[in-house]
Every structure is written in structure tokens, then in C-alpha cells.
Amino acid sequence: MGKGDIKTRRGKIANKSYGRRRPKKGKKIVVVAKKAKKSKAKAPAKKTATKKTAKKK
């Protein structure tokens, strides 16, 4: 379990190799957030007029 053991991290470093125990550092993936689209403000809902009925006497 030392520099001669290729299956250990220390052995990978000594052998200058990579694998599951010593993975290569991958490139950083940069995610750019898209700008939010400006949506037109919706017109407020129209209120329906209530009909007034004449009261019968």
C-alpha cells in the first residue's frame, strides 16, 4: 500500500497515471443564465356590468 501499488492514490501519483482513485480535474462548465424576456403586462380583466332590473310593484 504505497508508491508501488498502482491501485492506490499514492501509487497513481508515483506512476503519473489517472483512474478512478485519482480522477483528472475536468473543465469547469459555466452555465450562463438567459435574460428573462420582458412580457407585456396583460390588461386587467374587464368587469361585467350587472343589469339592474326594475322592481314590479
C-alpha positions in Angstrom: 0.0 0.0 0.0 2.5 2.6 -1.1 4.1 4.1 -4.1 4.4 0.8 -5.9 0.7 -0.1 -5.6 -0.9 1.2 -8.8 -4.4 0.8 -7.4 -3.9 3.4 -4.6 -3.9 7.2 -5.0 -0.2 7.4 -3.9 0.7 4.7 -6.5 -1.2 6.7 -9.2 0.7 9.8 -8.3 4.1 8.0 -8.3 3.2 6.3 -11.7 1.9 9.6 -13.1 -1.4 8.0 -14.2 -5.0 8.6 -13.6 -8.0 6.5 -12.9 -11.0 6.0 -10.6 -8.8 6.6 -7.5 -7.2 9.7 -9.0 -9.5 11.3 -11.5 -8.4 14.2 -13.7 -9.9 17.5 -12.9 -12.4 18.2 -15.7 -13.1 21.5 -17.3 -15.5 23.7 -15.4 -18.8 24.0 -17.1 -20.1 27.6 -16.9 -23.8 28.0 -17.2 -24.9 31.4 -18.4 -28.4 32.3 -17.3 -30.5 33.7 -20.1 -32.1 37.1 -19.6 -35.8 36.9 -18.8 -38.0 38.1 -21.6 -40.0 41.2 -20.9 -43.6 40.3 -21.3 -46.3 42.9 -22.0 -48.5 43.5 -19.0 -51.8 41.9 -19.5 -54.8 44.2 -19.3 -56.9 43.7 -16.2 -59.9 41.6 -16.7 -63.0 43.6 -17.6 -65.7 43.6 -15.0 -69.1 42.7 -16.3 -71.8 45.3 -15.6 -74.7 43.9 -13.6 -78.0 44.7 -15.0 -80.4 46.3 -12.7 -83.9 45.1 -13.1 -86.9 47.3 -12.3 -88.8 46.1 -9.4 -92.5 45.4 -10.0 -95.0 46.9 -7.6 
